[in-house]
């Protein structure tokens, strides 16, 4: 993700013991954003029979700081998957050679 010139939003699907089931790139955007739809993330989680998710996307600018939009979409996704008993364990932002974890920052 760090080397891409466009934004990609992905989900890592986890089982009930947090083992990795699948990595899926769900949305592809431009140099400064991607349209992310919680409905598609719910469908993906159900398709993979996931118990939990780790969300990830890149910032092609190289700066991994979460934006307000990043925080809002994370909250919307958390709300959407809560209804199907799936937890969001983290949201990682990759920028250059750095990764910012929402969990580590207390943003989840």
N, C-alpha and C positions, 0 to 999 in steps of 0.2 A: 504493500500500500504506500509506503514512504516514497517510492520512486514514481508513482503515477502523477500525470499532469492534470488529471481530472479527479473529482471527488467520487468516492465509492463508499456506500453504506452497506455493511455486512452484519450477519448474525451468526454467532457460534451457538449451535443447538446442543444442549446438555441433557443427559439423562438424570434420573433422580439421585444418583450418587455423584453428579457433576462430571461424569465422563463425557468426552466429546463425541457427539453423534455425527455432526456435519458442520462444515463452514460453507455459508452461502452468501454470495454477493447479491443483494436484493435490489439495489438502486445505483444508477450511475448518473453523475451530473456533469457539471462543467468545472472550470477552474476555481469557482468561488461558491459552489453549492450544489446540492442534490435535493430533489423532491422526495420526501420520505412519507410513506403512507402506512399508519399503524395497522390498518386492515390487512395489508399484504404481509405484515410481520406476523399477525395472528394466524393467517392461513399457512404461512411457512412453519410456524411452531407446531401447528396441528399436523401438518404433513409429515414432519419429522418425529412426531410424538415426543416433543421436548418437554421437560419438566422445568427447565431454566434456560436463560439466554445470557450471553455476553454480546453486547452490541459493539460495533467498531466502525469507525470511519476515519478517513484521512483529511487533512487540510493541506492541499497542494502548495499553499503559501509557505509551508515549513513551520508555522507557528501553531502548536497544538492546544493553545488556550481555548477552553469551551466558550462559545458565544451564548447569548441569551436564547437564540434560536435552538442551539444544541440542547440547552437545558429544558426548553419547552417541549421539544419533540421527545426527549427522553421521558419526561413526565407523562406525555400522552401515550407513549408506548407502554409504560408501566401500567397505566390505568387500563388500557385495552387488553393486555395479556393477563391481568389479574383476574378477569372474568372467566378465563379458561384455566385457572390455577397454574400459571407459569410465572416464575419470578425472573426479574432482570437483576442479575448479580453484579454487572458492571457495564459501563460504557467507556470504551477506550478511544482516544483520539490520537492518531498518529500524525506527527508533523516533523519532517526531517528525520533526525535520529532520536527524537524524543517521543514518549508516550505519556499522555495524561489519563489517569484513571479517575472516573467519577466516584467510585467507591472510596478510594484513598482520600479524595478531597471532601468526602462527606456530602456529595451532591445527590446521592440516591436515597 
